[in-house]
Amino acid sequence: MDLSNKLRPTSLDNFVGQSHIISKNKALYKLIKQKDIPHLFFYGKPGTGKTTLAKIIAKEINTDYYYFNATSIKVEDLRKVFDRYKNALIKPLVFIDEVHRLSKNQQEVLLPIMESYSAIIIGASTENPFFTLTNAIRSRSFLYEFKAFTKEEMLKILAKATDEVDVSLTSSAKEYLIVSSSGDARAMLTLLNFAYKVSKEIDIDLLRELRENVIGDGVSSSDSHYDLASAMIKSIRGSDIDAALYYLSRLINGGESVDFITRRLVIFASEDIGNANPNAFNLAVNTMQACNKIGYPESRIMLGQCIIYLASSPKSNSAYKAINKALHEVKDGKILEVPKHLDSQHIGYLYPHDFGGYVEQEYLKEDLKLYESQNIGFEKTLNEWIKKIKNKE
């Protein structure tokens, strides 16, 4: 018995989860029903329905479905499929799993197909395609993030599974199936499947024999997942070291990935500390790289060290506010002409190095005041430097 495959939804109506993209009032749902499918790339943690939705789409639009895995894909195999449908009336759906593993050359093979729309390309990845797919691929497709199943969604899937098989679960076993799977439905069903092969009477002790620790990234509830992360960041911002470490521990204990935690620490270091202590950003980036290489349990030490440093650092959001203000001006229609001496022709440009490092000249057609230093921490030093550079002291 393979519960994962047996319980795999075959229609939009019984597809569980991802309501932020596939519920009846959403654009993607309507496009699928209209049988007018764009190229799509799904990304998110394992066991959240990416492959399942691709198969459902193929069934809904009544077209041929081809599955490839980027870890073993061959360009010749792709070309064979594309050549087969060169003059066909139907468009095949080509699904590529682990799409982040495609090389640049392999991605380029997809471009003419995507451009001519002679096949529908759907890819799935556990990694963010903004970093793994080329601009050309992304501009021809739509990207959707698949989120971990909530506790309520996992309960719904588990209820369907227990309806299918003659099994008895204690309440603590049900809770452990959900919590230890961290929003990954396939992981939950796999654990149930093998526990059932041992005994039809399943308790938490049996489950822990098979899976001792929580897997994946995320706590059992989608809400608490983000609430704990939010509480951790707010505690760091408030310079409360103990509270920040407590919420970090809750996230680690809930199986949260180092990637999820460290990304937020890097963002925090730039957004909330910025140039008040530029080294905070360097430490956060180094922590992210080290933790992603090392993993748990040792990563907990680096995460703790980083959080203590960030909480102890002076805080300033002046850089964050400055770029937001600049973007607001541009989006609001303030499109200023580039001064002639600054364009690619360089005519009339004064090279600062020829003048001892600084020379007065026009850089902007209008005097915009975007950056306002808060004069906190290292920002004081930067303020002194810019004054000295412009000989204003």
N, C-alpha and C positions, 0 to 999 in steps of 0.2 A: 504494500500500500504506500502510495506517495501522496500525502494530503495536500502538499503544495500544488501539485498539478491537478489533482482531483477537484480542488476547490477554486481553481483559477477562474475568475469571472469570464464570461463569454459575450457579455453585452454591456452597454453603458448603464442599463438599468440596475444591474447587480454589481457594478464596479464600486468598491468601497474606498473612501478617502479622496484626497486631492480636490475637495469641493471648491477650493479657491480658483481652480482652472477648469473643472469638468462638470460642474453642476449645471442644471438645465438653463439657467439664466446667463451662463458664461459664453463668451464668443467662440471658444474652441469647440464646445459642445454643439453649438449651432452650425459651425462649419462642417463638423463630422456628419451631422444629420443631413446637411445639404450636399454631402459627398463632394465637397470642394476643399481638399486638404492641402495646406501649405507644407513646405519642408519644416520638420520639427526636430528639436533636440531637447530631450528630457534629462535633467540632472538632479541628483539627490542621493541620499543614502540607500544602501541595498534593501531589497524587499519592500519597496513602496509602490510597486505597480507599473514601473516604466515599460517593461517588456509586455506585460499584460495589456496595457492600453494600446500599444502598437498593434498587437494581434486583434484587439477589438476593432480598431480603426479599419484594418484590412478587411475584416468580416463585414463591418457596417457599410463600406463602400463597394463590397463584393469584388475585390481584386486579388491578384496573385500576391503571395507574401513570401519574401526571401529573408532568411536570417543569416547574418554574418557576425563573427566576433573579431574585433580589430586586433586581438592578440595573435590571430592566425590567418588573417585575411590576405588574399592574394589579388593583386590588381587584375590579373587575367580572369579570375572568377567573376569579379564585378563586371568587367567588360563583356563577358559572355552573356550575363543577364541583360545588360543594356542593349547589346546587339540583337538579342532574341526579340526585343520589343521595339526595334527601330521603326518598323512600319505598322506596328500593331495599333488597334483601336483602344486598347486598355493600357493604363499606366500601372506597372507593378509597384508594390510597396517594398522598398528595400530597407530592412532594419539592421542597423549596425550597433552591436553592443560594445561596451568598453571603448566608445568612440574617441576618448581622450588619447588612446594609444595609436591613432592614425598618424602616420608621418605627414609632413607637408606635401610630399609628392603624391601620397594616396589621397589627401584632401583635394589636391588639384584635379585628380581624375573625376571627382564628383562635381566639380564646378560646371562643366558644360551640360551635364545632365540636369543639374539644378536650374541652370539658366534656361534651358529649353523646356524644362518641366516634362521631360519624357518619362520620368519615373519620380515617385514620391520617396524622398529620403527622410527617414526618421532615425535619429541616433539616441543612444542612452549612455550616461556616464555617471560615475560617482564623484567626478571632479567638475569644478566650475568651468564650463566651456568658454567663458570669457578669457581664460588663460590658456586653453588647450586648442581651440579652433581658430583658424585664420579669420581675419576681418572679412575676407571675401565670402567665406562660408557663412559667417554670422549674418552678413547683410542680406543673404538670400533665404533666411530661415527665421523661425520664431523659437525662442528659448523659454522653457518652463521649468521651474524648480519644483521637484517633488519633495514634500515634507514627510517627516516621520509620522506614522499613524498615531493618533491620540489614543488614550486609554479606552475611550468609548468605542472607537473604531476597532481596536484590537479585540475588545469584548464581543463585538458583533461578528468578527471573523472567527473567533474561538467558538461562539455559539453555533455557527454553521458547521464547524468541524465536529463538534460533539454530537450534532444531529446525524452526521454521516457515519459515525463509528460507535460501537457499543463500548463506551468507556465511562469510568467513574472518576471524577476529579474532586479532591477536597478543595475548600475555599482558598486555603493557603497555596495549593498547587496552581489554581487558576491565577492567583495574584503573581506567583513567581514566573509562570509562563509569560505573562505580559511584561512585568517589570524587567526580567532578565533579558528580554528580547529587544528592549529599547526602541520600540516603534517599528521593528522589522518583522513584518507578518510572516515572511518565509522562514525566518529563524525560529519564530514561535511554533509554526506548524512542523518544522523539522524536529524540534525537541519533543513535541507531542507525539509525532509519528514514531520515533524510536523508543520513547517511554512506553507507548502502547504495545510495542513488540516485546517488551519485557514483562509488562503486566497490564491487565485491564483496569486494575485498581491503582490509580496514580496519586501519589502523595508528594509533598515537597522534598522529602528525602531522596526519592528516586530521581526526581528532576535535578537535584543538586549533585547527585552522583554523575549524571550525564553532562551537566553544565554547572561548574562550580562558581563561575563569576558572571557578572553582567557583561553583555557584549555591546558592540556598536557605540553610537554617540547619541546620547540623549536620555533624559529621564522618562519615566513611564507616561507622564502627562505632558502634552505639548505646551500647555499653559505654564506649568511649573518650570519647564525647560527654559522658557524665555524669562519668567519671573526671577529665577535664581541668577541667571546671567545679568539681568537688569539690576538686581540687588547688589551683585558683586561689583559692577561698574560704578554704581552710585556710592557704594562704600569706599571705593578707591578715590573717587572724586571728592568725597568728604573726608579723606585722609584718616579713615578708621581702619587701621591695619587688621585688627582682630576680626571685625565683621567681614572684611574682604576675604580673609583666609577661611572663615567659616563657610561663606557661600561658595568659595572655590572648592572646599572639601565636599560640600553637598553635590556639586556638579561632577567631581571626580568619582564620588561614591555612586552616583547615578549612572555612570558609564559614559559621561560626556567625552567627546573626542578632544584630543589636544589641539586639533586644527580649529575647532569651533571656539575654544577658549582663547587660544593665542591670537586668532584674528581679531577678536574683540579687544585684547590688550594692546595690539599694535594700533588699532583705530583710536583707542583711548589715549595712548601716548602722544599721538599727533593732535587729536582734537582738544584734549583737556589739559595737556602739559605744554606741548608745542615748544616754542623757543625759550620758555621759562627754564627748561632743562632739556636741551636737544639730545643729550645722551640717553634720555628715557626712551626715545624712539629707537635708537640703536640697540639698546638692551632688549626691548620688546621684539624687534625683528630677529635678533640673535636667539632669543628664547623660542620664537616660533620655529626657526630652522632647526635648532637643537632638539626640541621636543618632537618634531615630526620625524626626525631621524631615529631618536632613541625610544620614544613611546613610554607607556606605563610599565612598571611602577615608578621608575626613576624620574620621569618627567615631573612628577608632583613636586620634587625638590626645586627644580628650575622655575616652575610656575609660582611656587611660594616665594622664592627669592625675587622674582620679577614684580610680583604684586606688592611686596613690602617696599621695594624701591619706588614704584609708581605712586603708592599711597603717601610715601614720605617726600615726594618731589613737590616743588612749588607748582601751582596750577595757573594756566593762562589759556584762554580760548581765543586770543586775538588773531592767530593765523586762521583758525576755523571761521571766525566772523568775517575776516578780510576776503577770503576766497568766495564765501557765500554772497557777500555784498557785490563783488566783481561779477559773479555769474548773474545776479539779479539785474545789474545794470545792462548787461548784454542781452539777456532774455527780454528785458523791458524795452529793447529797441535802440539802445545807445551803441551804435556801430560807428566808431570814429575812423576816419581815414588815417592810414599809416603815414607819418611824415616822410617826405621824399628821401631825406638823408638816411632813413632807417630801412628802406626797402632793399631788395636784393641787388640793386644797382650800386648802392653805397655812395652815390654822388653827394658830396658835401658832408659826409659823415666825419665827425671828429673822433679819432681813435684815442680813448682815454689814456692808454699806456704812453702815448706820445706827450702827454701833459702831466706826467707824474702820477697817473692813476685815476684822475677825475678832471672832467671839463664840463662846463655848463653848456647844455644844448637841449633842444625840445625833444621829448620822448613821447608825449601824448598831446593831441590837439586840444584837449580840454583838461583842466586841472581837477582830477578826481581824487577825493580823499577816501581811499578804500581801507588802508591799514591804519589801525590805531593801537599803538603799543600800550600794554597795561603796566609797563615798567616793572615787571615782576621777574625775579631771578635773573637768568642769563639775558633776558630781554634788555635789562639795564646796560649790559655790556654791548649788545648790538646797537642800542641807541647811541652810545658813546662812539662806537665805530663809525656809524653813518654820519655823525656830526663831524668827526675828524676827517673822513673821506671828503666831505663837502666843504671843509674848512670853515665850519660854522661855530667852532668853539672860540 
